[in-house]
Amino acid sequence: MPKRIQPLSDSQVESATPRDRDYKLSDGQGLHLLVTKSGGKLWRFQYRFDRKQKLLALGAYPAVPLEQARVLRDQAKEHLAHHVDPGSVKKAEKAAKAQTPLNTFEMVAREWYEKNQSRWSDAPDLLSRLEKDVFPFIGNHQISEITASEVLAVLRRIELRCLNMAHRIRTACDGIFCYAFATKRALFNPVNDLRGALQSKYKKKTRWESVPPAEPKEVQAVLRLIDGYEGSRIVKYALQFAFLVLALPVELRHAKWIDIDFETKRWHVQPERANEGISRIVPLSNQAMAILRNVRPLTEKSEYVFSSARSHTRCISNSAVSAALRVMGFEEELIFGERFRSMARTVLQDIFKVSPHIIAQQLEEKTSRSHKQGYDQAEDLALRHGMMQMWANYLDALRTGAERHAQEDMTA
């Protein structure tokens, strides 16, 4: 059984006198007073970190009295409980004091942004969001003093307006605090304590058969609102195109002119831009080709079909598409979500009697059919081309409210 150490008293500390060599007076739990032969009285905290014995200076008596030395010891032990070296914390604090004017959240965030903006296609949008939603609240705070609750309060304000944006800003704040920690301007990353604090942006996956299809009236309303949208023409064309090709958001935004074959009316989705990294061919209807011809004069200087209005070197951001839909009062899920794809599947299979395999090919779903079972890509492409033209005609009829007559004419 370890020997119990009797804590020091104020009188013992005060009356300690120098000897012919340095000696220690232990207070317990790693804290001791080092009395030097020259008469100095220094507080030290002895601890182990990463299997190494270490010593942390806590100040000199009487500037640091006994009670304060114990508080500093307890703070160091709390860092150890979180697997943080108290010695490293002290060094970071010292470095932070030397550069205080450069250590506000906004200053560090802008420095982090400058170093990383080339990696993001929507970098300008991210910066404007930080300027609007984050800097006014914690921008002038010292980054080393910002708490998890302060960051959460910022995210909660954004979450009320847009859940996806709240998660985007959370990710950005995580990157900013990681950068501050790496450059010794923050002692920890408060975003680590916010796991699960925001509502999840991912819904539990279900089989498509259990997902109720979007109602034609819903889609009709969206189509008409998009046609009358007075915002960015590029975003407008992107939304119209999305309905016609049934593509995923990442495929739509990163579509490149080099991948469009105007002669064969095909869009070759490359592996790096396709879902699950598998290349595929999307047949294009006459209506889809018309949209491409309309958008070409606006974006032909860019490699992207739907380029950012701020830079021809980037594609439109997901937030630009989401914002346009929110302005019109609709969620992104109504175009890119499972309800819309479920509606398309129902219309193509039940009304136009298209083979489920052909529909699965277009919607990029798994199918039991394989190359060994006589899979004919050319034949499927021809059938899919006809299917996509019927789908485009159906959407046109839906806009005008004449879809019933269109169904009868096309299935006759």
C-alpha positions as CSV (number, residue, x, y, z in Angstrom):
1,M,0.0,0.0,0.0
2,P,1.5,3.4,-1.0
3,K,2.6,5.7,1.7
4,R,0.0,8.5,2.3
5,I,1.6,12.0,2.0
6,Q,0.4,14.6,4.5
7,P,-0.5,17.8,2.5
8,L,1.5,20.9,3.3
9,S,0.3,23.8,5.4
10,D,0.8,27.5,4.7
11,S,3.0,27.8,7.7
12,Q,5.3,25.0,6.5
13,V,5.7,26.6,3.1
14,E,6.4,30.0,4.7
15,S,8.9,28.7,7.2
16,A,10.9,26.5,4.8
17,T,14.5,27.6,4.9
18,P,17.4,26.9,2.6
19,R,19.9,24.1,3.2
20,D,23.3,23.3,1.8
21,R,21.5,21.7,-1.2
22,D,18.1,21.8,-2.9
23,Y,15.3,19.8,-1.3
24,K,11.6,19.0,-1.8
25,L,8.5,19.4,0.3
26,S,5.8,17.2,-1.1
27,D,2.1,18.2,-1.0
28,G,0.8,15.0,-2.7
29,Q,-0.7,14.1,-6.1
30,G,2.6,15.1,-7.8
31,L,2.9,18.6,-6.4
32,H,5.9,19.6,-4.5
33,L,7.8,22.7,-3.4
34,L,11.4,22.9,-4.4
35,V,13.5,24.9,-1.9
36,T,16.8,25.9,-3.4
37,K,20.0,26.4,-1.5
38,S,19.8,30.1,-2.6
39,G,16.5,30.5,-0.9
40,G,14.1,30.2,-3.8
41,K,10.8,28.4,-3.4
42,L,9.5,26.9,-6.6
43,W,6.3,24.9,-7.3
44,R,6.7,21.8,-9.4
45,F,4.2,19.2,-10.7
46,Q,5.7,15.8,-11.5
47,Y,3.8,13.5,-13.9
48,R,4.1,10.8,-16.5
49,F,3.0,11.3,-20.2
50,D,3.6,8.8,-23.0
51,R,5.5,6.6,-20.5
52,K,8.0,9.4,-19.8
53,Q,8.6,11.2,-16.5
54,K,8.1,14.9,-16.8
55,L,8.2,18.0,-14.6
56,L,6.0,21.2,-15.0
57,A,7.0,24.5,-13.4
58,L,3.9,26.2,-11.7
59,G,5.5,29.4,-10.5
60,A,7.4,30.6,-7.4
61,Y,6.2,31.2,-3.9
62,P,4.9,33.7,-2.6
63,A,3.7,35.0,-6.0
64,V,2.0,31.7,-6.4
65,P,0.6,30.7,-2.9
66,L,-0.1,27.1,-1.9
67,E,-3.8,27.2,-2.7
68,Q,-3.2,28.5,-6.3
69,A,-0.4,25.9,-6.8
70,R,-3.0,23.2,-6.1
71,V,-5.4,24.7,-8.5
72,L,-2.7,24.7,-11.2
73,R,-1.9,21.1,-10.4
74,D,-5.5,20.1,-10.8
75,Q,-5.7,21.9,-14.1
76,A,-2.7,20.0,-15.3
77,K,-4.3,16.7,-14.1
78,E,-7.4,17.6,-16.1
79,H,-5.3,18.0,-19.3
80,L,-3.8,14.5,-18.6
81,A,-7.3,13.0,-18.2
82,H,-7.9,14.2,-21.8
83,H,-4.6,12.8,-23.0
84,V,-3.0,16.2,-23.4
85,D,0.5,17.0,-22.2
86,P,0.3,19.9,-19.7
87,G,3.8,20.9,-20.7
88,S,2.7,21.3,-24.3
89,V,-0.3,23.4,-23.2
90,K,2.0,25.7,-21.3
91,K,4.3,26.2,-24.3
92,A,1.2,26.9,-26.5
93,E,0.0,29.5,-24.1
94,K,3.3,31.2,-24.0
95,A,3.4,31.2,-27.9
96,A,-0.2,32.5,-28.0
97,K,0.6,35.4,-25.7
98,A,3.5,36.4,-27.9
99,Q,1.2,36.7,-31.0
100,T,-2.1,37.8,-29.4
101,P,-3.1,40.3,-32.1
102,L,-2.9,37.5,-34.8
103,N,-4.9,35.0,-32.8
104,T,-8.5,36.0,-33.2
105,F,-10.8,33.4,-34.8
106,E,-11.3,35.6,-37.8
107,M,-7.6,36.1,-38.4
108,V,-6.8,32.4,-38.1
109,A,-9.8,31.5,-40.2
110,R,-8.7,33.8,-43.1
111,E,-5.2,32.4,-42.9
112,W,-6.6,28.9,-43.1
113,Y,-8.9,29.8,-46.0
114,E,-6.0,31.4,-48.0
115,K,-3.9,28.2,-47.6
116,N,-6.8,25.8,-48.6
117,Q,-9.1,27.7,-51.0
118,S,-7.6,26.1,-54.1
119,R,-9.0,22.7,-53.0
120,W,-12.6,23.7,-53.0
121,S,-14.9,24.5,-55.9
122,D,-17.2,26.6,-53.7
123,A,-14.5,28.5,-51.8
124,P,-16.0,32.0,-52.3
125,D,-19.3,30.8,-51.0
126,L,-17.7,29.3,-47.9
127,L,-15.9,32.5,-47.1
128,S,-19.0,34.6,-47.5
129,R,-20.8,32.2,-45.2
130,L,-18.1,32.6,-42.6
131,E,-18.3,36.4,-42.9
132,K,-22.0,36.4,-42.6
133,D,-22.8,33.6,-40.0
134,V,-19.6,33.1,-37.9
135,F,-17.3,36.2,-37.8
136,P,-20.0,38.5,-36.3
137,F,-20.4,36.2,-33.3
138,I,-16.9,34.8,-32.5
139,G,-14.6,36.4,-35.1
140,N,-13.0,38.8,-32.6
141,H,-12.6,36.2,-29.8
142,Q,-9.1,34.8,-29.1
143,I,-9.2,31.4,-30.8
144,S,-7.5,29.7,-27.8
145,E,-10.4,30.8,-25.5
146,I,-13.4,29.8,-27.7
147,T,-15.5,27.0,-26.1
148,A,-17.6,24.3,-27.6
149,S,-20.8,25.9,-26.4
150,E,-19.9,29.2,-28.3
151,V,-19.3,27.3,-31.5
152,L,-22.5,25.3,-31.0
153,A,-24.5,28.5,-30.5
154,V,-23.2,29.7,-33.9
155,L,-24.1,26.4,-35.6
156,R,-27.6,26.4,-34.1
157,R,-28.4,29.7,-35.7
158,I,-27.4,28.3,-39.1
159,E,-29.2,25.0,-38.5
160,L,-32.5,26.8,-38.1
161,R,-32.2,28.0,-41.7
162,C,-30.3,25.2,-43.4
163,L,-29.2,21.9,-41.9
164,N,-26.7,21.1,-44.7
165,M,-25.0,24.5,-44.3
166,A,-24.7,24.1,-40.6
167,H,-22.8,20.8,-41.2
168,R,-20.7,22.6,-43.9
169,I,-19.7,25.3,-41.4
170,R,-19.1,22.8,-38.7
171,T,-16.6,21.0,-41.0
172,A,-15.0,24.4,-41.8
173,C,-14.7,25.3,-38.1
174,D,-13.1,21.9,-37.4
175,G,-10.5,22.6,-40.1
176,I,-9.8,26.1,-38.6
177,F,-9.3,24.8,-35.1
178,C,-7.1,21.9,-36.3
179,Y,-5.0,24.5,-38.1
180,A,-4.8,26.7,-35.0
181,F,-3.8,23.8,-32.9
182,A,-1.1,22.8,-35.5
183,T,0.3,26.3,-35.5
184,K,0.3,26.4,-31.7
185,R,-2.4,29.1,-31.4
186,A,-5.0,26.9,-29.8
187,L,-4.8,24.3,-27.0
188,F,-7.6,22.1,-28.2
189,N,-10.3,21.7,-30.8
190,P,-13.7,22.5,-29.3
191,V,-15.5,21.1,-32.4
192,N,-14.4,17.6,-31.2
193,D,-17.0,17.9,-28.4
194,L,-19.9,18.6,-30.8
195,R,-20.2,15.1,-32.2
196,G,-23.9,14.4,-32.5
197,A,-24.9,17.9,-31.4
198,L,-26.5,18.8,-34.8
199,Q,-29.3,17.0,-36.4
200,S,-28.1,14.4,-38.8
201,K,-28.3,15.4,-42.5
202,Y,-28.4,11.7,-43.5
203,K,-31.7,9.9,-43.4
204,K,-31.8,6.1,-42.8
205,K,-31.5,4.3,-46.1
206,T,-34.6,2.4,-47.2
207,R,-35.5,0.2,-50.1
208,W,-36.9,2.3,-53.0
209,E,-40.1,0.3,-52.9
210,S,-40.9,1.7,-49.4
211,V,-40.3,5.3,-50.4
212,P,-43.5,7.1,-51.5
213,P,-43.1,8.7,-54.9
214,A,-43.3,12.4,-55.4
215,E,-46.7,13.5,-56.6
216,P,-46.9,14.7,-60.2
217,K,-48.5,18.0,-58.9
218,E,-45.4,18.6,-56.8
219,V,-43.1,18.1,-59.7
220,Q,-45.3,20.2,-61.9
221,A,-45.1,23.1,-59.5
222,V,-41.3,22.9,-59.3
223,L,-40.9,22.7,-63.1
224,R,-43.0,25.8,-63.5
225,L,-41.2,27.7,-60.8
226,I,-37.8,26.8,-62.3
227,D,-39.0,28.0,-65.7
228,G,-39.8,31.4,-64.1
229,Y,-36.7,31.6,-61.9
230,E,-35.1,35.0,-62.3
231,G,-31.8,34.2,-60.5
232,S,-28.6,32.8,-62.1
233,R,-29.3,31.5,-65.7
234,I,-26.7,28.8,-65.2
235,V,-28.3,27.5,-62.1
236,K,-31.7,27.6,-63.8
237,Y,-30.4,25.5,-66.8
238,A,-28.7,23.1,-64.3
239,L,-32.0,22.5,-62.5
240,Q,-33.9,22.0,-65.8
241,F,-31.2,19.6,-67.0
242,A,-31.4,17.6,-63.7
243,F,-35.0,16.7,-64.2
244,L,-34.3,15.5,-67.7
245,V,-31.3,13.2,-67.1
246,L,-32.1,11.9,-63.6
247,A,-28.5,12.4,-62.5
248,L,-27.0,12.6,-59.1
249,P,-25.9,16.1,-57.8
250,V,-22.2,15.4,-58.0
251,E,-22.5,14.2,-61.6
252,L,-24.6,17.2,-62.6
253,R,-22.3,19.8,-61.1
254,H,-19.1,18.3,-62.4
255,A,-20.3,17.6,-65.9
256,K,-17.7,18.8,-68.5
257,W,-18.1,19.9,-72.1
258,I,-15.5,17.3,-73.2
259,D,-17.9,14.6,-71.9
260,I,-20.8,15.7,-74.1
261,D,-21.1,14.1,-77.5
262,F,-23.5,16.4,-79.5
263,E,-23.6,14.0,-82.5
264,T,-24.7,10.9,-80.7
265,K,-26.6,12.9,-78.0
266,R,-24.8,11.2,-75.2
267,W,-23.2,12.4,-71.9
268,H,-20.2,10.2,-70.9
269,V,-20.0,10.4,-67.1
270,Q,-16.3,9.7,-66.2
271,P,-15.4,7.4,-63.3
272,E,-14.1,10.2,-61.1
273,R,-17.4,12.1,-61.5
274,A,-19.7,9.1,-61.3
275,N,-21.4,7.5,-58.4
276,E,-19.2,4.7,-56.9
277,G,-16.5,5.5,-59.4
278,I,-18.0,3.7,-62.4
279,S,-18.2,5.3,-65.8
280,R,-21.5,5.3,-67.6
281,I,-23.3,6.8,-70.6
282,V,-26.4,9.0,-70.2
283,P,-28.6,9.3,-73.4
284,L,-29.8,12.8,-73.9
285,S,-33.3,13.8,-75.1
286,N,-33.9,16.6,-77.6
287,Q,-35.0,18.8,-74.6
288,A,-31.7,18.1,-72.8
289,M,-29.7,19.0,-75.9
290,A,-31.6,22.3,-76.2
291,I,-30.6,23.2,-72.7
292,L,-27.0,22.4,-73.5
293,R,-27.1,24.7,-76.5
294,N,-28.6,27.4,-74.4
295,V,-26.0,27.2,-71.6
296,R,-23.0,26.9,-74.0
297,P,-22.6,30.6,-74.8
298,L,-22.6,31.3,-71.0
299,T,-20.0,28.7,-70.0
300,E,-18.0,27.7,-73.1
301,K,-14.9,29.4,-71.7
302,S,-15.0,26.9,-68.8
303,E,-14.4,23.1,-68.9
304,Y,-17.6,22.8,-66.9
305,V,-21.0,22.7,-68.4
306,F,-22.5,24.5,-65.4
307,S,-19.6,26.6,-64.2
308,S,-19.6,29.0,-61.2
309,A,-20.6,32.5,-62.0
310,R,-17.6,33.7,-59.9
311,S,-14.9,31.7,-61.6
312,H,-14.8,29.7,-64.9
313,T,-12.3,27.4,-63.3
314,R,-14.9,26.0,-60.9
315,C,-18.3,24.3,-61.3
316,I,-21.4,25.6,-59.6
317,S,-21.5,24.8,-55.9
318,N,-24.1,22.5,-54.2
319,S,-25.1,25.5,-52.0
320,A,-25.9,27.5,-55.1
321,V,-28.4,24.8,-56.3
322,S,-29.8,24.4,-52.8
323,A,-30.2,28.2,-52.3
324,A,-32.1,28.5,-55.6
325,L,-34.5,25.8,-54.6
326,R,-35.0,27.3,-51.1
327,V,-35.9,30.7,-52.8
328,M,-38.6,28.8,-54.6
329,G,-39.7,27.1,-51.4
330,F,-38.6,23.6,-52.2
331,E,-36.0,21.2,-50.7
332,E,-33.2,19.7,-52.8
333,E,-34.6,16.3,-52.1
334,L,-37.5,16.9,-54.5
335,I,-35.1,16.8,-57.5
336,F,-32.2,14.7,-56.3
337,G,-33.9,12.6,-53.6
338,E,-35.4,9.2,-53.7
339,R,-39.0,10.4,-53.9
340,F,-38.4,12.0,-57.3
341,R,-36.4,9.0,-58.6
342,S,-39.2,6.8,-57.3
343,M,-41.8,8.8,-59.3
344,A,-39.6,8.5,-62.4
345,R,-39.3,4.8,-61.9
346,T,-43.1,4.4,-61.5
347,V,-43.9,6.5,-64.5
348,L,-41.5,4.8,-66.8
349,Q,-42.4,1.3,-65.7
350,D,-46.2,1.5,-65.1
351,I,-47.1,4.0,-67.8
352,F,-44.6,3.5,-70.5
353,K,-44.0,-0.2,-69.8
354,V,-40.2,0.2,-69.8
355,S,-38.2,-2.8,-68.7
356,P,-37.0,-2.5,-65.0
357,H,-33.5,-3.4,-66.2
358,I,-33.4,-0.5,-68.6
359,I,-34.7,1.9,-65.9
360,A,-32.0,0.5,-63.5
361,Q,-29.3,1.2,-66.1
362,Q,-30.4,4.8,-66.3
363,L,-30.8,5.3,-62.6
364,E,-27.5,3.6,-62.0
365,E,-28.9,0.9,-59.8
366,K,-27.7,-2.7,-59.4
367,T,-29.2,-5.2,-61.7
368,S,-29.0,-9.0,-61.8
369,R,-28.2,-9.0,-65.4
370,S,-24.5,-9.4,-66.3
371,H,-22.3,-9.4,-69.4
372,K,-22.3,-13.2,-69.4
373,Q,-26.1,-13.3,-69.6
374,G,-26.0,-11.6,-73.0
375,Y,-25.8,-8.0,-71.9
376,D,-25.9,-5.8,-75.1
377,Q,-24.8,-2.3,-74.2
378,A,-25.6,-0.9,-77.7
379,E,-29.1,-2.3,-77.6
380,D,-29.7,-1.0,-74.1
381,L,-28.5,2.4,-75.1
382,A,-31.0,2.6,-77.9
383,L,-33.8,1.5,-75.6
384,R,-32.7,4.0,-72.9
385,H,-32.5,6.8,-75.5
386,G,-36.1,6.2,-76.4
387,M,-37.0,6.0,-72.7
388,M,-35.4,9.3,-71.9
389,Q,-37.2,11.0,-74.8
390,M,-40.5,9.7,-73.5
391,W,-39.6,11.0,-70.1
392,A,-38.7,14.5,-71.4
393,N,-42.0,14.6,-73.4
394,Y,-43.9,13.6,-70.2
395,L,-42.3,16.4,-68.2
396,D,-43.2,18.9,-71.0
397,A,-46.8,17.6,-70.8
398,L,-46.7,17.9,-67.0
399,R,-45.8,21.6,-67.2
400,T,-48.9,22.3,-69.3
401,G,-51.2,20.0,-67.3
402,A,-51.7,17.8,-70.4
403,E,-49.9,14.7,-69.1
404,R,-52.9,12.5,-69.3
405,H,-53.3,13.1,-73.0
406,A,-49.6,12.8,-73.5
407,Q,-49.6,9.4,-71.7
408,E,-52.4,8.1,-74.0
409,D,-50.6,9.3,-77.1
410,M,-47.2,7.9,-76.2
411,T,-48.5,4.5,-75.0
412,A,-50.9,4.0,-77.9
